[in-house]
Amino acid sequence: MAQILPYIQIILSLLLIAGVLLQRSEASLGSAFGGDGSTGGRFMRRGMEKILFNSTVVIAILFALSAFASLLLN
């Protein structure tokens, strides 16, 4: 398991980067600090955007777990 874990982390990191970059950015710099910007309120995810968001969260959790497992195995 210790030999295959770095390859799993590389694959998960590439998937995580792709998932983050593919997400639609609705927030401007002003909304990052509490303003609502020009979006007019809250952004609701539907369809493929929701699937992409949820899969990115799952991949991030798997990456964190694999990093923690790597720390414990070494």
PDB file of N, CA, C and O in Angstrom:
ATOM      1  N   MET A   1       0.825  -1.195   0.000  1.00  0.00           N
ATOM      2  CA  MET A   1       0.000   0.000   0.000  1.00  0.00           C
ATOM      3  C   MET A   1       0.867   1.255   0.000  1.00  0.00           C
ATOM      4  O   MET A   1       0.524   2.249  -0.639  1.00  0.00           O
ATOM      5  N   ALA A   2       1.978   1.209   0.709  1.00  0.00           N
ATOM      6  CA  ALA A   2       2.847   2.385   0.791  1.00  0.00           C
ATOM      7  C   ALA A   2       3.489   2.699  -0.558  1.00  0.00           C
ATOM      8  O   ALA A   2       3.846   3.849  -0.813  1.00  0.00           O
ATOM      9  N   GLN A   3       3.643   1.696  -1.429  1.00  0.00           N
ATOM     10  CA  GLN A   3       4.255   1.931  -2.734  1.00  0.00           C
ATOM     11  C   GLN A   3       3.265   2.562  -3.719  1.00  0.00           C
ATOM     12  O   GLN A   3       3.672   3.315  -4.603  1.00  0.00           O
ATOM     13  N   ILE A   4       1.991   2.269  -3.576  1.00  0.00           N
ATOM     14  CA  ILE A   4       0.992   2.751  -4.519  1.00  0.00           C
ATOM     15  C   ILE A   4       0.377   4.085  -4.084  1.00  0.00           C
ATOM     16  O   ILE A   4      -0.231   4.775  -4.903  1.00  0.00           O
ATOM     17  N   LEU A   5       0.521   4.454  -2.829  1.00  0.00           N
ATOM     18  CA  LEU A   5      -0.099   5.665  -2.295  1.00  0.00           C
ATOM     19  C   LEU A   5       0.371   6.954  -2.977  1.00  0.00           C
ATOM     20  O   LEU A   5      -0.462   7.831  -3.207  1.00  0.00           O
ATOM     21  N   PRO A   6       1.641   7.117  -3.309  1.00  0.00           N
ATOM     22  CA  PRO A   6       2.031   8.351  -4.019  1.00  0.00           C
ATOM     23  C   PRO A   6       1.364   8.494  -5.385  1.00  0.00           C
ATOM     24  O   PRO A   6       1.040   9.608  -5.798  1.00  0.00           O
ATOM     25  N   TYR A   7       1.156   7.389  -6.086  1.00  0.00           N
ATOM     26  CA  TYR A   7       0.487   7.445  -7.381  1.00  0.00           C
ATOM     27  C   TYR A   7      -0.990   7.815  -7.221  1.00  0.00           C
ATOM     28  O   TYR A   7      -1.550   8.549  -8.036  1.00  0.00           O
ATOM     29  N   ILE A   8      -1.604   7.297  -6.166  1.00  0.00           N
ATOM     30  CA  ILE A   8      -2.997   7.663  -5.870  1.00  0.00           C
ATOM     31  C   ILE A   8      -3.097   9.151  -5.569  1.00  0.00           C
ATOM     32  O   ILE A   8      -4.034   9.815  -6.012  1.00  0.00           O
ATOM     33  N   GLN A   9      -2.128   9.682  -4.811  1.00  0.00           N
ATOM     34  CA  GLN A   9      -2.145  11.102  -4.486  1.00  0.00           C
ATOM     35  C   GLN A   9      -1.927  11.974  -5.722  1.00  0.00           C
ATOM     36  O   GLN A   9      -2.530  13.042  -5.834  1.00  0.00           O
ATOM     37  N   ILE A  10      -1.087  11.541  -6.635  1.00  0.00           N
ATOM     38  CA  ILE A  10      -0.867  12.298  -7.864  1.00  0.00           C
ATOM     39  C   ILE A  10      -2.147  12.346  -8.697  1.00  0.00           C
ATOM     40  O   ILE A  10      -2.524  13.402  -9.204  1.00  0.00           O
ATOM     41  N   ILE A  11      -2.810  11.203  -8.833  1.00  0.00           N
ATOM     42  CA  ILE A  11      -4.053  11.156  -9.613  1.00  0.00           C
ATOM     43  C   ILE A  11      -5.133  12.007  -8.954  1.00  0.00           C
ATOM     44  O   ILE A  11      -5.840  12.755  -9.630  1.00  0.00           O
ATOM     45  N   LEU A  12      -5.260  11.892  -7.625  1.00  0.00           N
ATOM     46  CA  LEU A  12      -6.261  12.689  -6.916  1.00  0.00           C
ATOM     47  C   LEU A  12      -5.966  14.179  -7.011  1.00  0.00           C
ATOM     48  O   LEU A  12      -6.888  14.984  -7.143  1.00  0.00           O
ATOM     49  N   SER A  13      -4.692  14.557  -6.946  1.00  0.00           N
ATOM     50  CA  SER A  13      -4.360  15.979  -7.031  1.00  0.00           C
ATOM     51  C   SER A  13      -4.672  16.536  -8.415  1.00  0.00           C
ATOM     52  O   SER A  13      -5.146  17.666  -8.530  1.00  0.00           O
ATOM     53  N   LEU A  14      -4.415  15.763  -9.466  1.00  0.00           N
ATOM     54  CA  LEU A  14      -4.742  16.222 -10.817  1.00  0.00           C
ATOM     55  C   LEU A  14      -6.254  16.331 -11.010  1.00  0.00           C
ATOM     56  O   LEU A  14      -6.735  17.273 -11.639  1.00  0.00           O
ATOM     57  N   LEU A  15      -6.997  15.375 -10.474  1.00  0.00           N
ATOM     58  CA  LEU A  15      -8.459  15.448 -10.553  1.00  0.00           C
ATOM     59  C   LEU A  15      -9.003  16.632  -9.762  1.00  0.00           C
ATOM     60  O   LEU A  15      -9.959  17.281 -10.187  1.00  0.00           O
ATOM     61  N   LEU A  16      -8.398  16.912  -8.618  1.00  0.00           N
ATOM     62  CA  LEU A  16      -8.827  18.039  -7.796  1.00  0.00           C
ATOM     63  C   LEU A  16      -8.551  19.363  -8.495  1.00  0.00           C
ATOM     64  O   LEU A  16      -9.392  20.261  -8.471  1.00  0.00           O
ATOM     65  N   ILE A  17      -7.393  19.492  -9.110  1.00  0.00           N
ATOM     66  CA  ILE A  17      -7.068  20.709  -9.855  1.00  0.00           C
ATOM     67  C   ILE A  17      -8.047  20.902 -11.008  1.00  0.00           C
ATOM     68  O   ILE A  17      -8.550  22.004 -11.226  1.00  0.00           O
ATOM     69  N   ALA A  18      -8.315  19.826 -11.741  1.00  0.00           N
ATOM     70  CA  ALA A  18      -9.258  19.917 -12.865  1.00  0.00           C
ATOM     71  C   ALA A  18     -10.657  20.269 -12.384  1.00  0.00           C
ATOM     72  O   ALA A  18     -11.345  21.070 -13.017  1.00  0.00           O
ATOM     73  N   GLY A  19     -11.083  19.684 -11.276  1.00  0.00           N
ATOM     74  CA  GLY A  19     -12.408  19.983 -10.742  1.00  0.00           C
ATOM     75  C   GLY A  19     -12.559  21.421 -10.310  1.00  0.00           C
ATOM     76  O   GLY A  19     -13.606  22.031 -10.528  1.00  0.00           O
ATOM     77  N   VAL A  20     -11.533  21.967  -9.703  1.00  0.00           N
ATOM     78  CA  VAL A  20     -11.588  23.360  -9.257  1.00  0.00           C
ATOM     79  C   VAL A  20     -11.566  24.303 -10.456  1.00  0.00           C
ATOM     80  O   VAL A  20     -12.297  25.293 -10.480  1.00  0.00           O
ATOM     81  N   LEU A  21     -10.735  24.003 -11.447  1.00  0.00           N
ATOM     82  CA  LEU A  21     -10.630  24.880 -12.608  1.00  0.00           C
ATOM     83  C   LEU A  21     -11.867  24.833 -13.501  1.00  0.00           C
ATOM     84  O   LEU A  21     -12.162  25.815 -14.181  1.00  0.00           O
ATOM     85  N   LEU A  22     -12.591  23.727 -13.519  1.00  0.00           N
ATOM     86  CA  LEU A  22     -13.775  23.610 -14.353  1.00  0.00           C
ATOM     87  C   LEU A  22     -15.008  24.272 -13.753  1.00  0.00           C
ATOM     88  O   LEU A  22     -15.994  24.484 -14.458  1.00  0.00           O
ATOM     89  N   GLN A  23     -14.971  24.600 -12.476  1.00  0.00           N
ATOM     90  CA  GLN A  23     -16.134  25.193 -11.842  1.00  0.00           C
ATOM     91  C   GLN A  23     -16.326  26.627 -12.309  1.00  0.00           C
ATOM     92  O   GLN A  23     -15.366  27.355 -12.560  1.00  0.00           O
ATOM     93  N   ARG A  24     -17.575  27.007 -12.418  1.00  0.00           N
ATOM     94  CA  ARG A  24     -17.922  28.347 -12.868  1.00  0.00           C
ATOM     95  C   ARG A  24     -17.706  29.336 -11.736  1.00  0.00           C
ATOM     96  O   ARG A  24     -18.154  29.112 -10.612  1.00  0.00           O
ATOM     97  N   SER A  25     -17.021  30.425 -12.033  1.00  0.00           N
ATOM     98  CA  SER A  25     -16.737  31.429 -11.017  1.00  0.00           C
ATOM     99  C   SER A  25     -17.787  32.522 -11.081  1.00  0.00           C
ATOM    100  O   SER A  25     -17.789  33.331 -12.009  1.00  0.00           O
ATOM    101  N   GLU A  26     -18.675  32.552 -10.106  1.00  0.00           N
ATOM    102  CA  GLU A  26     -19.711  33.575 -10.040  1.00  0.00           C
ATOM    103  C   GLU A  26     -19.335  34.716  -9.116  1.00  0.00           C
ATOM    104  O   GLU A  26     -19.972  35.769  -9.142  1.00  0.00           O
ATOM    105  N   ALA A  27     -18.320  34.524  -8.306  1.00  0.00           N
ATOM    106  CA  ALA A  27     -17.983  35.515  -7.293  1.00  0.00           C
ATOM    107  C   ALA A  27     -16.889  36.441  -7.800  1.00  0.00           C
ATOM    108  O   ALA A  27     -15.864  35.998  -8.318  1.00  0.00           O
ATOM    109  N   SER A  28     -17.129  37.720  -7.640  1.00  0.00           N
ATOM    110  CA  SER A  28     -16.077  38.687  -7.934  1.00  0.00           C
ATOM    111  C   SER A  28     -15.328  38.982  -6.639  1.00  0.00           C
ATOM    112  O   SER A  28     -15.647  38.425  -5.589  1.00  0.00           O
ATOM    113  N   LEU A  29     -14.346  39.847  -6.719  1.00  0.00           N
ATOM    114  CA  LEU A  29     -13.551  40.156  -5.534  1.00  0.00           C
ATOM    115  C   LEU A  29     -14.393  40.816  -4.453  1.00  0.00           C
ATOM    116  O   LEU A  29     -14.161  40.594  -3.264  1.00  0.00           O
ATOM    117  N   GLY A  30     -15.365  41.620  -4.851  1.00  0.00           N
ATOM    118  CA  GLY A  30     -16.227  42.289  -3.873  1.00  0.00           C
ATOM    119  C   GLY A  30     -17.080  41.314  -3.092  1.00  0.00           C
ATOM    120  O   GLY A  30     -17.300  41.504  -1.896  1.00  0.00           O
ATOM    121  N   SER A  31     -17.563  40.276  -3.748  1.00  0.00           N
ATOM    122  CA  SER A  31     -18.401  39.311  -3.042  1.00  0.00           C
ATOM    123  C   SER A  31     -17.580  38.407  -2.135  1.00  0.00           C
ATOM    124  O   SER A  31     -18.128  37.760  -1.243  1.00  0.00           O
ATOM    125  N   ALA A  32     -16.278  38.356  -2.353  1.00  0.00           N
ATOM    126  CA  ALA A  32     -15.435  37.563  -1.468  1.00  0.00           C
ATOM    127  C   ALA A  32     -15.342  38.192  -0.088  1.00  0.00           C
ATOM    128  O   ALA A  32     -15.063  37.511   0.899  1.00  0.00           O
ATOM    129  N   PHE A  33     -15.581  39.504  -0.025  1.00  0.00           N
ATOM    130  CA  PHE A  33     -15.492  40.212   1.251  1.00  0.00           C
ATOM    131  C   PHE A  33     -16.857  40.595   1.802  1.00  0.00           C
ATOM    132  O   PHE A  33     -16.951  41.485   2.648  1.00  0.00           O
ATOM    133  N   GLY A  34     -17.911  39.942   1.340  1.00  0.00           N
ATOM    134  CA  GLY A  34     -19.220  40.149   1.935  1.00  0.00           C
ATOM    135  C   GLY A  34     -20.221  40.860   1.056  1.00  0.00           C
ATOM    136  O   GLY A  34     -21.416  40.808   1.347  1.00  0.00           O
ATOM    137  N   GLY A  35     -19.799  41.519  -0.001  1.00  0.00           N
ATOM    138  CA  GLY A  35     -20.748  42.163  -0.896  1.00  0.00           C
ATOM    139  C   GLY A  35     -21.345  41.151  -1.844  1.00  0.00           C
ATOM    140  O   GLY A  35     -20.770  40.089  -2.079  1.00  0.00           O
ATOM    141  N   ASP A  36     -22.514  41.486  -2.395  1.00  0.00           N
ATOM    142  CA  ASP A  36     -23.113  40.518  -3.304  1.00  0.00           C
ATOM    143  C   ASP A  36     -22.757  40.774  -4.758  1.00  0.00           C
ATOM    144  O   ASP A  36     -23.127  39.982  -5.625  1.00  0.00           O
ATOM    145  N   GLY A  37     -22.059  41.843  -5.044  1.00  0.00           N
ATOM    146  CA  GLY A  37     -21.593  42.109  -6.404  1.00  0.00           C
ATOM    147  C   GLY A  37     -22.738  42.279  -7.370  1.00  0.00           C
ATOM    148  O   GLY A  37     -23.765  42.848  -7.001  1.00  0.00           O
ATOM    149  N   SER A  38     -22.604  41.814  -8.575  1.00  0.00           N
ATOM    150  CA  SER A  38     -23.645  41.970  -9.586  1.00  0.00           C
ATOM    151  C   SER A  38     -24.463  40.696  -9.789  1.00  0.00           C
ATOM    152  O   SER A  38     -25.265  40.622 -10.720  1.00  0.00           O
ATOM    153  N   THR A  39     -24.271  39.702  -8.940  1.00  0.00           N
ATOM    154  CA  THR A  39     -24.991  38.446  -9.124  1.00  0.00           C
ATOM    155  C   THR A  39     -26.430  38.547  -8.656  1.00  0.00           C
ATOM    156  O   THR A  39     -27.260  37.725  -9.045  1.00  0.00           O
ATOM    157  N   GLY A  40     -26.742  39.524  -7.839  1.00  0.00           N
ATOM    158  CA  GLY A  40     -28.117  39.709  -7.407  1.00  0.00           C
ATOM    159  C   GLY A  40     -28.568  38.728  -6.350  1.00  0.00           C
ATOM    160  O   GLY A  40     -29.774  38.547  -6.178  1.00  0.00           O
ATOM    161  N   GLY A  41     -27.689  38.103  -5.654  1.00  0.00           N
ATOM    162  CA  GLY A  41     -28.090  37.185  -4.605  1.00  0.00           C
ATOM    163  C   GLY A  41     -27.306  35.903  -4.629  1.00  0.00           C
ATOM    164  O   GLY A  41     -26.161  35.843  -5.078  1.00  0.00           O
ATOM    165  N   ARG A  42     -27.961  34.881  -4.133  1.00  0.00           N
ATOM    166  CA  ARG A  42     -27.288  33.598  -3.979  1.00  0.00           C
ATOM    167  C   ARG A  42     -27.310  32.795  -5.270  1.00  0.00           C
ATOM    168  O   ARG A  42     -28.303  32.798  -5.998  1.00  0.00           O
ATOM    169  N   PHE A  43     -26.208  32.108  -5.549  1.00  0.00           N
ATOM    170  CA  PHE A  43     -26.080  31.303  -6.767  1.00  0.00           C
ATOM    171  C   PHE A  43     -26.459  29.867  -6.458  1.00  0.00           C
ATOM    172  O   PHE A  43     -25.904  29.261  -5.541  1.00  0.00           O
ATOM    173  N   MET A  44     -27.394  29.319  -7.211  1.00  0.00           N
ATOM    174  CA  MET A  44     -27.823  27.942  -7.012  1.00  0.00           C
ATOM    175  C   MET A  44     -27.196  27.051  -8.079  1.00  0.00           C
ATOM    176  O   MET A  44     -27.235  27.366  -9.268  1.00  0.00           O
ATOM    177  N   ARG A  45     -26.621  25.941  -7.641  1.00  0.00           N
ATOM    178  CA  ARG A  45     -26.028  24.983  -8.584  1.00  0.00           C
ATOM    179  C   ARG A  45     -27.087  23.993  -9.032  1.00  0.00           C
ATOM    180  O   ARG A  45     -27.854  23.467  -8.226  1.00  0.00           O
ATOM    181  N   ARG A  46     -27.111  23.749 -10.344  1.00  0.00           N
ATOM    182  CA  ARG A  46     -28.065  22.791 -10.885  1.00  0.00           C
ATOM    183  C   ARG A  46     -27.383  21.925 -11.924  1.00  0.00           C
ATOM    184  O   ARG A  46     -26.449  22.364 -12.595  1.00  0.00           O
ATOM    185  N   GLY A  47     -27.845  20.713 -12.054  1.00  0.00           N
ATOM    186  CA  GLY A  47     -27.387  19.818 -13.107  1.00  0.00           C
ATOM    187  C   GLY A  47     -25.926  19.456 -12.991  1.00  0.00           C
ATOM    188  O   GLY A  47     -25.461  18.989 -11.951  1.00  0.00           O
ATOM    189  N   MET A  48     -25.202  19.682 -14.090  1.00  0.00           N
ATOM    190  CA  MET A  48     -23.799  19.289 -14.169  1.00  0.00           C
ATOM    191  C   MET A  48     -22.924  20.071 -13.192  1.00  0.00           C
ATOM    192  O   MET A  48     -21.939  19.535 -12.684  1.00  0.00           O
ATOM    193  N   GLU A  49     -23.272  21.332 -12.925  1.00  0.00           N
ATOM    194  CA  GLU A  49     -22.499  22.136 -11.975  1.00  0.00           C
ATOM    195  C   GLU A  49     -22.559  21.533 -10.574  1.00  0.00           C
ATOM    196  O   GLU A  49     -21.566  21.530  -9.847  1.00  0.00           O
ATOM    197  N   LYS A  50     -23.731  21.026 -10.204  1.00  0.00           N
ATOM    198  CA  LYS A  50     -23.893  20.409  -8.890  1.00  0.00           C
ATOM    199  C   LYS A  50     -23.093  19.112  -8.798  1.00  0.00           C
ATOM    200  O   LYS A  50     -22.461  18.836  -7.778  1.00  0.00           O
ATOM    201  N   ILE A  51     -23.123  18.318  -9.871  1.00  0.00           N
ATOM    202  CA  ILE A  51     -22.356  17.070  -9.896  1.00  0.00           C
ATOM    203  C   ILE A  51     -20.861  17.363  -9.806  1.00  0.00           C
ATOM    204  O   ILE A  51     -20.136  16.696  -9.068  1.00  0.00           O
ATOM    205  N   LEU A  52     -20.404  18.363 -10.561  1.00  0.00           N
ATOM    206  CA  LEU A  52     -18.997  18.738 -10.540  1.00  0.00           C
ATOM    207  C   LEU A  52     -18.575  19.242  -9.162  1.00  0.00           C
ATOM    208  O   LEU A  52     -17.496  18.898  -8.679  1.00  0.00           O
ATOM    209  N   PHE A  53     -19.422  20.055  -8.528  1.00  0.00           N
ATOM    210  CA  PHE A  53     -19.116  20.575  -7.191  1.00  0.00           C
ATOM    211  C   PHE A  53     -19.031  19.446  -6.175  1.00  0.00           C
ATOM    212  O   PHE A  53     -18.087  19.381  -5.388  1.00  0.00           O
ATOM    213  N   ASN A  54     -20.024  18.555  -6.194  1.00  0.00           N
ATOM    214  CA  ASN A  54     -20.031  17.451  -5.231  1.00  0.00           C
ATOM    215  C   ASN A  54     -18.863  16.494  -5.458  1.00  0.00           C
ATOM    216  O   ASN A  54     -18.268  16.009  -4.495  1.00  0.00           O
ATOM    217  N   SER A  55     -18.531  16.220  -6.706  1.00  0.00           N
ATOM    218  CA  SER A  55     -17.391  15.335  -6.970  1.00  0.00           C
ATOM    219  C   SER A  55     -16.076  15.988  -6.565  1.00  0.00           C
ATOM    220  O   SER A  55     -15.157  15.299  -6.122  1.00  0.00           O
ATOM    221  N   THR A  56     -15.972  17.311  -6.710  1.00  0.00           N
ATOM    222  CA  THR A  56     -14.765  18.008  -6.262  1.00  0.00           C
ATOM    223  C   THR A  56     -14.616  17.920  -4.748  1.00  0.00           C
ATOM    224  O   THR A  56     -13.504  17.764  -4.243  1.00  0.00           O
ATOM    225  N   VAL A  57     -15.711  18.018  -4.030  1.00  0.00           N
ATOM    226  CA  VAL A  57     -15.671  17.887  -2.571  1.00  0.00           C
ATOM    227  C   VAL A  57     -15.244  16.473  -2.173  1.00  0.00           C
ATOM    228  O   VAL A  57     -14.436  16.301  -1.261  1.00  0.00           O
ATOM    229  N   VAL A  58     -15.785  15.468  -2.853  1.00  0.00           N
ATOM    230  CA  VAL A  58     -15.426  14.074  -2.555  1.00  0.00           C
ATOM    231  C   VAL A  58     -13.949  13.821  -2.859  1.00  0.00           C
ATOM    232  O   VAL A  58     -13.262  13.158  -2.081  1.00  0.00           O
ATOM    233  N   ILE A  59     -13.460  14.340  -3.977  1.00  0.00           N
ATOM    234  CA  ILE A  59     -12.051  14.167  -4.335  1.00  0.00           C
ATOM    235  C   ILE A  59     -11.147  14.871  -3.325  1.00  0.00           C
ATOM    236  O   ILE A  59     -10.084  14.356  -2.980  1.00  0.00           O
ATOM    237  N   ALA A  60     -11.560  16.034  -2.854  1.00  0.00           N
ATOM    238  CA  ALA A  60     -10.771  16.749  -1.849  1.00  0.00           C
ATOM    239  C   ALA A  60     -10.697  15.961  -0.545  1.00  0.00           C
ATOM    240  O   ALA A  60      -9.644  15.915   0.091  1.00  0.00           O
ATOM    241  N   ILE A  61     -11.795  15.347  -0.146  1.00  0.00           N
ATOM    242  CA  ILE A  61     -11.806  14.533   1.072  1.00  0.00           C
ATOM    243  C   ILE A  61     -10.925  13.311   0.892  1.00  0.00           C
ATOM    244  O   ILE A  61     -10.166  12.956   1.794  1.00  0.00           O
ATOM    245  N   LEU A  62     -11.017  12.659  -0.273  1.00  0.00           N
ATOM    246  CA  LEU A  62     -10.169  11.494  -0.537  1.00  0.00           C
ATOM    247  C   LEU A  62      -8.690  11.872  -0.555  1.00  0.00           C
ATOM    248  O   LEU A  62      -7.848  11.116  -0.072  1.00  0.00           O
ATOM    249  N   PHE A  63      -8.373  13.041  -1.112  1.00  0.00           N
ATOM    250  CA  PHE A  63      -6.989  13.500  -1.129  1.00  0.00           C
ATOM    251  C   PHE A  63      -6.476  13.757   0.291  1.00  0.00           C
ATOM    252  O   PHE A  63      -5.345  13.401   0.620  1.00  0.00           O
ATOM    253  N   ALA A  64      -7.310  14.374   1.126  1.00  0.00           N
ATOM    254  CA  ALA A  64      -6.912  14.630   2.509  1.00  0.00           C
ATOM    255  C   ALA A  64      -6.718  13.313   3.269  1.00  0.00           C
ATOM    256  O   ALA A  64      -5.776  13.177   4.050  1.00  0.00           O
ATOM    257  N   LEU A  65      -7.598  12.363   3.042  1.00  0.00           N
ATOM    258  CA  LEU A  65      -7.458  11.061   3.706  1.00  0.00           C
ATOM    259  C   LEU A  65      -6.208  10.318   3.236  1.00  0.00           C
ATOM    260  O   LEU A  65      -5.531   9.673   4.037  1.00  0.00           O
ATOM    261  N   SER A  66      -5.902  10.406   1.944  1.00  0.00           N
ATOM    262  CA  SER A  66      -4.701   9.745   1.450  1.00  0.00           C
ATOM    263  C   SER A  66      -3.436  10.418   1.982  1.00  0.00           C
ATOM    264  O   SER A  66      -2.442   9.744   2.251  1.00  0.00           O
ATOM    265  N   ALA A  67      -3.468  11.739   2.134  1.00  0.00           N
ATOM    266  CA  ALA A  67      -2.315  12.441   2.716  1.00  0.00           C
ATOM    267  C   ALA A  67      -2.137  12.045   4.176  1.00  0.00           C
ATOM    268  O   ALA A  67      -1.009  11.873   4.640  1.00  0.00           O
ATOM    269  N   PHE A  68      -3.238  11.900   4.901  1.00  0.00           N
ATOM    270  CA  PHE A  68      -3.162  11.478   6.303  1.00  0.00           C
ATOM    271  C   PHE A  68      -2.678  10.045   6.400  1.00  0.00           C
ATOM    272  O   PHE A  68      -1.896   9.723   7.295  1.00  0.00           O
ATOM    273  N   ALA A  69      -3.126   9.169   5.494  1.00  0.00           N
ATOM    274  CA  ALA A  69      -2.648   7.780   5.486  1.00  0.00           C
ATOM    275  C   ALA A  69      -1.171   7.716   5.153  1.00  0.00           C
ATOM    276  O   ALA A  69      -0.440   6.902   5.718  1.00  0.00           O
ATOM    277  N   SER A  70      -0.730   8.557   4.254  1.00  0.00           N
ATOM    278  CA  SER A  70       0.689   8.610   3.902  1.00  0.00           C
ATOM    279  C   SER A  70       1.535   9.050   5.096  1.00  0.00           C
ATOM    280  O   SER A  70       2.641   8.552   5.309  1.00  0.00           O
ATOM    281  N   LEU A  71       0.999   9.980   5.859  1.00  0.00           N
ATOM    282  CA  LEU A  71       1.694  10.453   7.059  1.00  0.00           C
ATOM    283  C   LEU A  71       1.792   9.336   8.104  1.00  0.00           C
ATOM    284  O   LEU A  71       2.819   9.197   8.769  1.00  0.00           O
ATOM    285  N   LEU A  72       0.747   8.556   8.248  1.00  0.00           N
ATOM    286  CA  LEU A  72       0.753   7.477   9.229  1.00  0.00           C
ATOM    287  C   LEU A  72       1.641   6.298   8.818  1.00  0.00           C
ATOM    288  O   LEU A  72       2.241   5.635   9.664  1.00  0.00           O
ATOM    289  N   LEU A  73       1.715   6.047   7.503  1.00  0.00           N
ATOM    290  CA  LEU A  73       2.500   4.908   7.032  1.00  0.00           C
ATOM    291  C   LEU A  73       3.999   5.178   7.032  1.00  0.00           C
ATOM    292  O   LEU A  73       4.795   4.240   7.085  1.00  0.00           O
ATOM    293  N   ASN A  74       4.392   6.438   6.974  1.00  0.00           N
ATOM    294  CA  ASN A  74       5.828   6.755   6.940  1.00  0.00           C
ATOM    295  C   ASN A  74       6.389   7.027   8.292  1.00  0.00           C
ATOM    296  O   ASN A  74       7.581   7.308   8.422  1.00  0.00           O
TER     297      ASN A  74
END
